Amino acid sequence: MWRLIIRNTVARRGRLALTLLAVLLGVAFVTGSLVLTDTSQRLLDDQFRTATAGVDLTVRDAAAFDSAMGVEVERDPLPAEVVDRVRAVPGVAAATPVVRGQGLIGVGGKTIVPAGPSLLLSWEPAPVGPFTLRAGRAPVAEGEVVIDAATARRHRIGLGAEVTVRAERAERLRVVGLAGFGSGEGLPETTVALVALPAAQRLLALGGDFSEVAVVAEDGTDVRRLRSAVSAALGSGYEVSSSRDVAAVGAAAAKTQISSLQVMLLALAAAALLVGAFLIANTFSIVVTQRTRELAVLRAAGATGAQVMRSVLGEALLVGLAASAAGTGLGVACAAGLRDLAGVFGMTLPDGGLVVTPRTFAVAFVVGVGVTVVSAFGPARRAAAVAPVEAMRRSSADHLAGRAGWGRTVAGTVLTALGAAGLSIVLAGPGSVVVLGEAAVSTVVGLALLGPAVTPGLVRLLGRPLGVAGVPGRLARESAARSPRRTSATALALAFGLALVSFTAVLGTSIKESTARSYAETITADYVVESARNEMLGGLPAHVYHHVSELPQVAVASRLRYGHWKDGQSVEALTAVDPVTLPRVTSLHMVAGRLDAVAGGGVVLAANVAKERNLKVGDTLAMTFSRTGVQRLPVVGLLRDRDAQALSTGYVISLDTYERNYREHVDASVFVKVADGVSGADAKRAVERALADAPTAQVRDQAAAVAGRNAMIDQVLGLVTALLMLTVLIALMGITNTLALSIIERTGELGLLRAVGMTGAQMRWMIRGEAVLVAALAIVAGVGLGIAFAAGTVAALGRATEATLTLPVGPLLLVVAVAALAGLLAGLLPARRAAGLDVLTAIATS
Amino acid sequence: MNLILPDVRTDVAALARDVVKIYGRGETAVRALDGATLSIPAGRFTAVMGPSGSGKSTLMHAMAGLDTVDEGQVLIGDTDLGRLSERQRTLLRRDHVGFVFQSFNLVPTLTAAENIVLPLTLAGRRADQAWIDEIVAMLGLGDRLRHRPAELSGGQQQRVAVARALAARPRIVFADEPTGSLDSRTGEALLGFLRHAAHELGQTIVMVTHDAKAAAYADRVAHFADGRVVGVTGDEEK
């Protein structure tokens, strides 16, 4: 039996080639995603482990939580006397004060702004310090700095060069050494400046304080016991952690971004595989149909139905195995490309050797083989049902081509109707995103079932323009309408891809437009100063605000800060404002209470947040801050949702409250109102001059500020769309495959047409017409679904935030044009093959 | 674009002269046609009869412009098919040759009426409605025109094929075992139609068959064996 299966599969390799390719691409996508994220996580683990390798314990100021939303919280500095108290604990071999902070490196008048952090650290030789000298010497004297070798190479900074290091203060320092990190030349997308401890304290304005104490235990000391001893000696104001825990926490914070990327990549890979599954089911179903005669002969020769079924599933298994093997290889090779793609769209991942785990192999094979075999199950069952007498019938192709069954049509109608009803409920008001998700699944499954029943009508309607092109056009239309099951499966696969693309485009544009609108209506400032870097909390040094607010060209300046706080297990963000100046640069509408009341230490909530939490003015809200733990803040006002959205969060406190509870002191935005009688351009120039010593600060008008807010959405949109194109590509291969198979099936008919005088050009036209028609069907269904469910999502979101539907007409038209063109391309090869058919052979085939 | 043949009145509608067709090469080469010569007089019903494998279908394919020959000459009217490109041969078939095959004659997605005018519509020509009506009436297809091939009996399908072959008023109609898949009564009726078309409408018809009973309906019978014509009977009747 197996020999027959293998020989069958090899003999039909041409027909199965595209199926194999579809599975291969899907598996490659899965493998690539897993390898990429595994690699990134491993690199981050290594990085953080290296950073603490020579240290046993780390002493820091106590905090209620370590990190939030991928950002490690800032802690209060430690006073000098802590070091002596640690040293006095028995079992401590060495206790070294360490200073760490942010410091930009500037060279030749230009500041280096990496995509990642700009670290400023006090130099410690190994084993306490993680950096090792690659050239030159350590920075021991005043005015000396060591930078990482990667940055030095990229910016051509040699030993002896002068650089500016800018933290709380700026100093010109001479490069006396270049350092590496572990086996690498530095940290990815990061600049590192290493200076002597006193210089670090001065640059970061720490006085005699420092960030943490690195403790090395005496040989033979139990680290866990030592940790308790140090902790007991210092009291509850300090946190003593094993260095391994510190590394794990740091790595975990850095990994949050990667895990969301992984979820996104795997979801997209699943979409690609789903489309691939459609293609596989279709291919096997066509191949089985074409082999009805052969299968019947097998049955007549004594093969049982189960054997026939096993033979088809066996073929699927072989295809799945081959595709998974090739796909895994391709995926590993493409992981680096995927990383570059993510980099293009602004997601920086660490660079280094690829990590391929056994789990990756297992997942790739299970997914590849599973999808193939499961997709082939339906066709295999139909193959088993072929009766031996079919062998005697003349034409076998037609009766299996698939009309819609009654049960299937009814089930499809019901599910589609349920989906539509769910969508209408959401659009009309009360439904949630969950209802919408269920409606989407119901609609997609319903349409897949309903497809064969509605396809002929739809195809004839959409194909009407083809009629003007004469017989070839009409034949193209009729051919698509003739095998509704095949046409609908092919079109649905593409429709699914197009639906995701248009959904993404519509949703992204709607969110961006809504942000722009609420921002425009709420923020009345003439200019906004923001950091050019993509920093979670914003990144303006505090002096920016002071310089700007003192300018005579500026009537008023007001600043915002962001912070994280914990609400039980979940992390929330808040906005800190100056209640006196904010109303002069914004137009805020309070639903209840007063904004200026936050000055007394209270919190203003967005109206929908208050509703969700069942809070009103006068109630209190318990908020856990990293530095100060649980604080109970009185609710003093409710803000209109749209205005809260413009301030980025649903929780607003005063800057004074922020000051008391946070160590962070960077501003996110400084709003600027130009003084009377000063032109906007003059004011902007003046502000820019005042920002000379803050190289990352940018003066933005409203449009630029909105663009900055939307940059992240653009990045995600770009990446998702680029990856969805793979799904669309697989679906297009489906069109090519289906047409190629249908040409084999229709050889006799095509030969007849050629015999009675259809020219090669007319025949190519006919096949391409059919391809475009299938694409058109997919476009109508896909773009329609995409827009409908994006509208539903916007409606559902609209109840929590301000969001209205905006159709990106240009991009949608582009999707339509690209899909139609791609349909044409998908038809090229089958068209050429059809036109190249030898007339005599074709006639003989009938 | 239509391929226009010079409209010369000649008694010979088509001619094959010393035609050789070889399939394969070397040891396995088969001379399907081995110096076949056949003249098809205009307005007559000619049968080419021979056992299967004798090369009669190959000759028909060559004369109809479906295939090229290795040696010798094939003419339709005064046009030497050997000088035509693949595209020109396609246009020649479309405009000047009609076909009836043994089976699978019709495009399943088109109605009977659409199948009948298919060569004309492919050429972008208008059908001569009076002529079509006449053929349809002669073949008794009047009430079947809106049906698709799957809804027609085998005999009806073949009659539609005959109607299509006649629709464009071709120089010559080739029929390859047209009754091969019909029962004998239906087959005889079809043969009657073909003879009627030749006698009453002046249509040149060439039919390839291995069946002597079918060949008996023709005016002339060319006997075919081993790749060449070995004798023609019935010429004297003229």
Interface residues (C-beta under 8 A of the other chain):
Chain A: R394 D398 G470 V471 P472 R474 L475 E478 S479 A481 R482 G748 E749 L752 L753 R754 A755 V756 G757 M758 T759 G760 Q762 V839 L840 I843 S846
Chain B: H61 L66 D67 E86 R87 T90 L91 R93 R94 D95 F99 F101 S103 F104 N105 L106 V107 P108 T109 L110 L118 P119 T121 L122 A123 G124 A150 R164
